[in-house]
Amino acid sequence: MAASSAIASSSTTFINKRIVSVMTPQQTERKPATTGSVKTGMTMTEKILAKASDKPDVSPGDNVWVNVDVLMTHDVCGPGSIGIFKKEFGQNAKVWDREKLVIIPDHYIFTTDERANRNVDILRDFCNEQNIKYFYDIKDLGNFRANPDYKGVCHVALAQEGHCRPGEVLLGTDSHTCTAGAFGQFATGIGNTDAGFVLGTGKILLKVPPTLRFVMDGEMPDYLLAKDLILQIIGEISVAGATYKAMEFVGTTVESLTMEERMTLCNMVVEAGGKNGVIPADKTTYDYLEGRTSVPYEPVYSDEGARYLKEYRFDVSKLEPLVAKPHSPDNRALARECKDVKIDRVYIGSCTGGKTEDFMAAAKVFLASGKKVKVPTFLVPATQKVWMDVYSLPVPGSGGKTCSQIFEEAGCDTPASPSCGACLGGPKDTYARMNEAQARYFIAKFSLSRNNLVCVSTTNRNFPGRMGHKEGQIYLASPYTAAASALTGYVTDPREFLQ
């Protein structure tokens, strides 16, 4: 494949891991050094975990008790975590720190499903009982703007509300918590049982992961986005290529990315099996955080002598727009190679592809084309702030038009209420969910002819049933590629409109 020619991987020195047995915690006694003490450099991930566990240094494979800086949970996993917390610590127990817990309803919000609504009620009752400082509640489902505390998608809201800080440990009951690694912190998803324990103690037992290093250099072509970069990486190493490993991103290309694009890059490391993704903090990071947080933070950086399990190098200037074909994020293909794939819809949204800059990118393609979309095109801003940006920020080169105006002119659906939307299916009445009934409606409205819905989406997963119907075909793509595909009705390389 042409995309593969742009990458070369080279192995560095492999780490000598100490074997740690859960059942037999005693380790083989180390023999005294005969040549004097030698300090080994640490990676960013190792440094953060060493600091959080009050240790001078750690190595991959070490099991350490880590002090948690922030725990996030939402309406899907929150009730379960709360239940475990109360079962193990007592019905009247208090959380370890009411100001370090962030609770964000975002997944199944705008629905009449009674169980989904009940989950939000459970969160609300718990936050009132515990006097939780950061609970972003929603009560009026008919008009999200009537809920000033409501934010939307947790991973984007965490950043916008200043909960992401360099050098810290952020855990969340969601696999895409790794998004926050863009801020130079250790961020990873955990299960409900672990979260229940963290709620009561503020600590978690973690195994220090080895680190894969991804060096991305070269000028970013104006038809590529960070979604293309992470699809390239996942396609190269596979969905199991980084299993329980840290993925560290460096290089001139990474340094040139905005914070939102860095978030996209880190967001999908879990699709490669990664434990966490991390990008060194710099001026871009500090500028984003200014005015968002008053909590002091201390960035850390990998030592010059840090040991990496493997290093991959990319010349980004040679990459092309990509998609991940059904049904796996590593089923990589060039967008131009899929030009004969007829599609039925486009979805722009989620923690991966529903940020302000993602909608700006889509609007750029629609503006350049001057055409109308040929398939239903759904727009789901990640957060209330993103929704406001879509309606208020002018798109560069548009003469002052906003994204919403450009979307309307292109014939897109009206931007929906901010939430996770159809990214993970949800109840049958979830906006833009891939339902059979919707398939019949859109076949009639847009003269479509396919039996199974084919969707180009800016989301993160394309497993069978991920966005609703189990026979739906999902092509993961950047906002550029998604918008270009909406205009043609086929999977389309955005260079057709951007060059």
Beta strands, then each sheet from edge to edge (+ up, - down):
strand 1: 7-10
strand 2: 63-67
strand 3: 70-74
strand 4: 101-104
strand 5: 134-135
strand 6: 169-172
strand 7: 186-189
strand 8: 203-207
strand 9: 211-217
strand 10: 246-250
strand 11: 276-278
strand 12: 310-315
strand 13: 322-324
strand 14: 332-334
strand 15: 345-349
strand 16: 377-380
strand 17: 454-457
strand 18: 473-477
sheet 1: 1+ 12- 9- 10- 11-
sheet 2: 2+ 8-
sheet 3: 5+ 4+ 3+ 6+ 7+
sheet 4: 14+ 13- 18+ 17+ 15+ 16+
end
